[in-house]
């Protein structure tokens, strides 16, 4: 789906907040070139060792997106959940400047909380342990459009795919979210959160709400891809 959005030639892509390259390592063979940018050197180091991380079309860059040295023009810019962490008033004007005439920004949002009963069981733990005490749920795309930073052109959703993490894998994934960053939580609070979350997940397995096979949770994940034009409200 992402490769089809890169219509200008050369089909050069910029993946921002790439982490370990979940998007980039799979997309690089389908386009002419892909630049990866992330502020975490450790995640880039790990991404290079994962399948596809050494593809010749792929260039890794260790830098905050706000200050990264970009090489326009890009036929496509991709961004995952890490876009929540970035300074929108800085990056969206930059994206608008480096895209080709028909280039778009595609925002990918994975949904791995697909079971209502799981969300209800875990919500009190999240509320109790989150470091974002003043957090209020918001819709990212609505917020970006309201601020004049993004104009939506289209949307697609993938089919659900099996996801079988261990309970520890599942807990660790939660630490990738802003409110549960280990750096922000501190060691003691993180340990309390981990134990509460692990206990709740295993209870859900015993109740049959979550399947468990060979010590792995039987879950599913899908994704929504929304694409459009990044805007510079100052122009």
Secondary structure, DSSP 8 states (H G I E B T S, - for coil): -HHHH--SSS-EEEEES-TTTTTHHHHGGGSSEEEEEES-HHHHHHHHHSTTTT-TTEEEEES-GGG----S-EEEEEE-GGGGGS-HHHHHHHHHHHEEEEEEEEEEEEE----HHHHHHHHHHHHHH-S-TT-----HHHHHHHTTSEEEEEEEE---EEE---HHHHHHHHTTSGGG-HHHH-HHHHHHHHHHHHHHHHHHHHTTSSEEETTEEEEEEEEEEEEEEE--TT-
